[in-house]
Amino acid sequence: MDMRRTPRRHLLIALAVAVVTVGAKGQDAADRSIEQFLARTEGQPSYRAARKLVAENGSRRGWLDAVTTYSPATGLAYEVTGEGGSGYIRNKVLRAVLEGEREIIARGEAARSSLEPSNYTFLANGVDADGLANVLISPRRKERVLLSGTMFLRAAEGDLVRLQGRLAKNPSFLVKNVDVVRKYERIDGVIVPVSLESTAQLRFLGEATLRMTYSYSEIEGRPIKSLH
């Protein structure tokens, strides 16, 4: 078995979705937030964004900057604009993350990880001190693109703020306990992801971490005045 390939496609699985539990008050408000969230029908918006990816495994660390563009018609495209650190991390992990996301979208598999009743069951777990409705999410299938954890919504309007949890299935025998935290914000009227953090335990190689941040310059064809 080629151990050099261990991290490839394993940290990138964390790009699919994410969802942890908190608090237990305002049950009715949490229920309403779920209804508001599920009632929305808009899909992923088209965008142009600069991304910064950083990954570490033991003493190895690498980073990569890329400009990514997405539209429902053409899918995801990316261009690497800068990189540094471990060549192994850059080529086998960070590029693999972007390429894996591109392939998932191209094959039309993104819908299998979306936060919809066909993929998850939703259970309100109150509203926390930050005014976020905590929603326990259970995957309907044991798949690597689904997570078990919690979705955090703004209680007043049902906006998605954070997804946090663990992959429902380990990517492979060599990779286990993949935990993900993905944060979202409303930018120019649209909810978009702004950061992703993932940790995984790699057999024989210890813990690996990945962080990715987004800076949007265009959403739905509209320029964003200040990059996030």
C-alpha positions as CSV (number, residue, x, y, z in Angstrom):
1,M,0.0,0.0,0.0
2,D,1.4,3.4,-1.0
3,M,1.4,5.5,2.2
4,R,2.2,8.6,0.3
5,R,-1.3,8.7,-1.0
6,T,-2.9,8.6,2.4
7,P,-4.3,12.1,2.8
8,R,-5.4,12.4,-0.9
9,R,-9.2,12.7,-1.1
10,H,-9.6,12.3,2.6
11,L,-9.5,15.9,3.8
12,L,-11.3,17.0,0.7
13,I,-14.4,14.9,1.7
14,A,-14.8,17.6,4.4
15,L,-15.9,20.0,1.5
16,A,-19.2,18.4,1.1
17,V,-21.1,19.6,4.3
18,A,-20.8,19.9,8.0
19,V,-22.9,20.0,11.1
20,V,-22.5,19.8,17.3
21,T,-25.0,20.4,19.8
22,V,-25.7,23.3,22.2
23,G,-28.3,24.8,24.4
24,A,-32.0,23.9,24.9
25,K,-34.3,26.9,25.1
26,G,-36.8,28.5,22.7
27,Q,-37.9,25.2,21.2
28,D,-40.7,26.8,19.2
29,A,-38.3,29.4,17.8
30,A,-35.9,26.6,16.8
31,D,-38.7,24.8,15.1
32,R,-39.7,27.9,13.1
33,S,-36.1,28.4,12.1
34,I,-36.0,24.9,10.6
35,E,-39.2,25.6,8.7
36,Q,-37.7,28.9,7.3
37,F,-34.5,27.2,6.3
38,L,-36.1,24.3,4.6
39,A,-38.6,26.5,2.8
40,R,-35.8,28.2,0.8
41,T,-35.4,26.9,-2.7
42,E,-32.4,28.9,-3.9
43,G,-29.4,26.7,-4.9
44,Q,-25.7,27.6,-4.7
45,P,-25.2,31.0,-6.3
46,S,-22.6,31.7,-9.0
47,Y,-19.5,33.4,-7.7
48,R,-15.9,34.4,-8.1
49,A,-13.8,34.0,-4.9
50,A,-10.1,33.9,-3.9
51,R,-9.4,31.0,-1.6
52,K,-6.6,30.3,0.8
53,L,-5.9,26.7,1.8
54,V,-3.5,25.6,4.5
55,A,-2.9,22.0,5.6
56,E,-0.6,20.4,8.2
57,N,0.4,16.9,9.0
58,G,3.2,16.5,11.6
59,S,6.1,18.6,10.6
60,R,4.8,19.1,7.0
61,R,2.8,22.3,6.2
62,G,1.8,23.7,2.9
63,W,-0.4,26.6,1.6
64,L,-2.0,27.4,-1.6
65,D,-3.9,30.5,-3.0
66,A,-6.4,30.0,-5.8
67,V,-9.1,32.0,-7.6
68,T,-12.3,29.9,-8.0
69,T,-15.3,30.5,-10.2
70,Y,-18.6,28.7,-10.1
71,S,-21.8,28.7,-12.0
72,P,-24.6,26.1,-12.4
73,A,-24.0,26.0,-16.1
74,T,-20.2,25.5,-16.1
75,G,-19.5,24.1,-12.7
76,L,-16.3,24.9,-10.7
77,A,-13.0,26.1,-12.2
78,Y,-9.9,27.2,-10.3
79,E,-6.5,28.7,-11.0
80,V,-3.6,28.5,-8.5
81,T,-2.1,31.9,-8.0
82,G,0.4,31.2,-5.3
83,E,1.8,28.4,-3.1
84,G,4.5,27.5,-0.6
85,G,5.6,25.0,2.0
86,S,5.6,21.2,1.6
87,G,5.3,20.1,-2.0
88,Y,3.6,16.9,-0.9
89,I,0.9,18.8,1.1
90,R,0.4,21.2,-1.8
91,N,0.1,18.5,-4.5
92,K,-1.4,15.6,-2.7
93,V,-3.8,17.4,-0.3
94,L,-4.6,21.0,-1.3
95,R,-4.8,20.5,-5.1
96,A,-6.7,17.3,-4.4
97,V,-9.3,19.3,-2.3
98,L,-10.0,21.7,-5.2
99,E,-10.0,19.0,-7.8
100,G,-12.2,16.7,-5.7
101,E,-14.7,19.6,-5.3
102,R,-14.7,20.2,-9.0
103,E,-15.3,16.6,-9.8
104,I,-18.1,16.2,-7.3
105,I,-19.9,19.2,-8.9
106,A,-19.2,18.0,-12.4
107,R,-20.7,14.5,-11.7
108,G,-23.8,16.1,-10.2
109,E,-23.1,14.5,-6.8
110,A,-23.4,17.7,-4.7
111,A,-27.1,17.2,-4.2
112,R,-26.3,14.0,-2.2
113,S,-24.7,16.1,0.5
114,S,-27.1,19.0,0.6
115,L,-29.0,20.0,3.7
116,E,-32.4,18.6,2.6
117,P,-34.9,16.1,4.1
118,S,-33.9,13.6,1.4
119,N,-30.4,13.4,3.0
120,Y,-31.0,14.3,6.7
121,T,-33.5,14.3,9.5
122,F,-33.7,17.6,11.5
123,L,-34.4,17.9,15.2
124,A,-34.7,21.3,17.0
125,N,-32.5,21.5,20.1
126,G,-33.4,25.0,21.4
127,V,-31.8,28.4,21.0
128,D,-28.4,29.3,22.5
129,A,-27.2,32.5,24.2
130,D,-26.0,33.8,20.8
131,G,-29.5,33.7,19.4
132,L,-28.8,30.7,17.2
133,A,-31.2,27.8,16.8
134,N,-29.4,24.5,17.3
135,V,-30.6,21.8,15.0
136,L,-29.4,18.2,15.4
137,I,-28.8,16.6,12.0
138,S,-28.7,12.9,11.4
139,P,-27.7,11.5,8.0
140,R,-30.2,9.1,6.3
141,R,-27.4,7.1,4.8
142,K,-23.9,6.2,6.0
143,E,-21.9,8.0,3.4
144,R,-18.7,9.9,3.3
145,V,-20.3,13.1,2.0
146,L,-22.8,13.3,4.9
147,L,-22.2,14.4,8.5
148,S,-23.6,13.7,11.9
149,G,-23.8,16.8,14.1
150,T,-25.5,20.2,14.4
151,M,-26.7,23.0,12.1
152,F,-26.8,26.5,13.6
153,L,-29.4,28.9,12.3
154,R,-30.2,32.5,13.1
155,A,-33.4,32.0,15.1
156,A,-35.2,35.1,13.7
157,E,-34.8,34.3,10.0
158,G,-33.4,30.8,9.6
159,D,-30.2,31.9,8.0
160,L,-27.4,29.2,8.1
161,V,-24.5,30.3,10.2
162,R,-22.5,27.2,11.0
163,L,-22.3,23.5,10.3
164,Q,-20.3,21.3,12.6
165,G,-19.9,17.6,13.0
166,R,-18.2,14.3,11.9
167,L,-18.4,12.4,8.7
168,A,-21.0,9.7,8.8
169,K,-18.5,7.2,7.3
170,N,-14.7,7.1,7.5
171,P,-13.2,7.9,4.1
172,S,-11.0,4.7,4.3
173,F,-9.3,2.3,6.7
174,L,-6.4,4.8,6.9
175,V,-8.4,7.9,7.7
176,K,-10.9,8.1,10.6
177,N,-12.7,10.6,12.8
178,V,-13.0,13.4,10.2
179,D,-14.4,16.5,12.0
180,V,-15.6,19.5,10.1
181,V,-16.7,23.1,10.9
182,R,-18.0,25.2,8.1
183,K,-19.1,28.9,8.6
184,Y,-21.4,30.9,6.5
185,E,-22.4,34.6,6.1
186,R,-24.9,36.6,4.2
187,I,-22.9,38.7,1.6
188,D,-24.8,40.9,-0.8
189,G,-28.0,39.3,0.2
190,V,-26.8,35.7,-0.4
191,I,-25.7,33.0,2.1
192,V,-22.3,31.7,1.1
193,P,-19.5,29.7,2.9
194,V,-16.7,31.8,4.3
195,S,-14.5,29.2,6.0
196,L,-13.9,25.5,6.4
197,E,-11.8,23.8,9.1
198,S,-11.3,20.0,9.2
199,T,-9.3,17.6,11.3
200,A,-8.7,13.9,10.7
201,Q,-6.8,11.1,12.3
202,L,-4.5,9.4,9.7
203,R,-3.3,5.9,10.7
204,F,0.4,5.8,11.1
205,L,0.7,9.5,10.3
206,G,-1.2,11.2,13.2
207,E,-3.5,14.2,13.0
208,A,-4.0,16.2,9.8
209,T,-5.6,19.6,9.7
210,L,-7.0,21.7,6.8
211,R,-8.3,25.3,6.8
212,M,-9.8,27.1,3.8
213,T,-11.1,30.7,3.7
214,Y,-13.1,32.5,0.9
215,S,-12.8,36.1,-0.2
216,Y,-15.6,36.9,-2.7
217,S,-15.2,39.4,-5.5
218,E,-18.4,38.6,-7.4
219,I,-21.7,36.9,-6.5
220,E,-24.5,36.2,-9.1
221,G,-22.6,38.5,-11.5
222,R,-22.6,41.4,-9.1
223,P,-19.2,42.8,-7.9
224,I,-18.6,42.8,-4.2
225,K,-17.3,46.2,-3.0
226,S,-15.2,44.9,-0.2
227,L,-13.7,41.4,-0.2
228,H,-14.6,39.2,2.7
